[in-house]
Amino acid sequence: MLIALDPGVTTGIATVDSSMESIHTDQIKVTHRELYGYLSDFRPDEIVYESFLYRRRDKVVLYPVEVIGVINLYAQTYDIPLYVQSPSQAKAFMPKHKLEALGLWVAGQTHAMDALRHLLYHKIITKGETRWLDKLRPV
C-alpha cells in the first residue's frame, strides 16, 4: 500500500493498493498524534510526500514542516521507505486536465488532488508503472 501526502494545516491524502485499482483521496485537519494514528491504521509500505518550500512572506505558516516531522518519525519507527517530491514535479506532470481525463479530479479538494498528483508521479515516473498513461493517449 502506498500513501501520498500533501502536508499542511489541511493535509491532502491519496492512497492506492498494490493493484492500482482502488485509489482513495481525502483531505483532513488533524493533530500530530491523529496523523501518526492515521498512518498506523493505514500501515503503508511506502510514503510519498510533498517537500516544504520556504518562501519569504510576512506571514509564514510552518505547520507543514511539523507534519513532515510526524511523517518522518513514523517512517523511521517502522522502517518505511520515504520519497520526497517537489510541488512543481507533481503539478507539471499531472495538471488538472490530465486528472480530469483519468476521471480522478474532485472539485474543491485542492490538497487531496495535490497528494494524488504525487502518488501518480511516484507510480508512473519513479516506479515505471505506465498503464495509467494509456488513458491519457488520444484514440
N, C-alpha and C positions, 0 to 999 in steps of 0.2 A: 504494500500500500504506500502511496505517495501522498504527501500533503505539501501544498504550496501556500505560502503566507505573504500577505502584504501588510507588514507590521505598522501599527499606528493606534491612535486613540480608538478608532474603529479599525479592526483588523480584518482584512479580507482573507478568506479561506477557500481553497479549492482542493478537492480530494479525488483520487481515482484508484480503482482497484487494479490489480496486475493485468487484467484482460483489456483495460482501457474501455470497457463497456459502460461502466457506471461512474460518471463524473458528477460531483456534487459541489455546489458553490454556496457560500454564505458570507455574511459579514457580521461581526459581533463586537460588542464593547464588553471587555472582560478585565478583571484584575489579573495581576501576575499569577496568583495561585489558581485562578479559574482557567487561565490559558495552559498552565502546566497540567492541570487536571484534564483539560480537553485533549492535550497531546497524549497523556497517559491512557485515556479511554480509547483514543483512535489507534494508538500503537503503530506509528508509521515505520516503514522500512527505510525511507529516505525523506529528507526535509529540504525543500527549496524555499528560499525567502528573498525578498527584495532588499537590497542594501540601502543604508541610510546615506543620503547626500546632504551635507550641511550647506545651507545657503544663507548668506548674510542677509538678515532681515531684522527689523526692530524687535519682533517677537518670534522666537524660535521655539517650536514645540519639540522637546527631546524625548517624549514618551515612546516614539518608535524605537529608540535606542534601548530603552528598558525592555521592551517586548523582545527585541533581538537578543538581549541578555538571557531572558527566560528560554527562548528557543535554543540558544547555545548551551545553557545549563542542562536542559532536557536531553539534547543530543549527546553531550559528553557523558551524562549519567548512564545512558543506555547504549552508548557506542553506536550511534546512528549517523550515517553519512549526511553531511550538510553541503548544500550547493547555494552559493550566493550569486545573485544576478542583479545587474543594474536596472533601474526603471526603464531606461531607454532601450536596452536589449529586448525586453519583452514587448514594449509598446510598438517599437518599429517592426518587429517580426509579426505581431498579431494585432493589427489595428481593428477598430470596431467593425468595419465592413467584412473582415475575414471571420471574426467571431459570429457575425450575423449569417454569413454563408454556411458556416458549420452548424448553425441552429443552436448556438450556445450563448448568444447575447441575452442578458437580462437587464432591462432598463432600470435605472435607479440603484444599481448595485455596483457603483464605481470601484470600491475596494475589492469586492468579490471578483469582478472582471479583471482587475489587475493581478490578483492571485491566479486566476485561470490562465492569463497570458504567461505567467511564469511557469505554471505547470506544463503548458503546451510547448513552450520554448525548451524546457528541460527534456521532455519526452522526445520531441522531434529533433532538436539540434544536438543536445548533449548525448542523448541515448540512441539517436538514429532511428527512432520508430516513426517512419514517414507515412504510415497508412492514412493519417488524418489529412495529409496534404491532397490526397486524391479527391476529396470532397470540394477542394478549392479550385481544381483544374477545370477549365471550360470543357464542355462536352463536344 
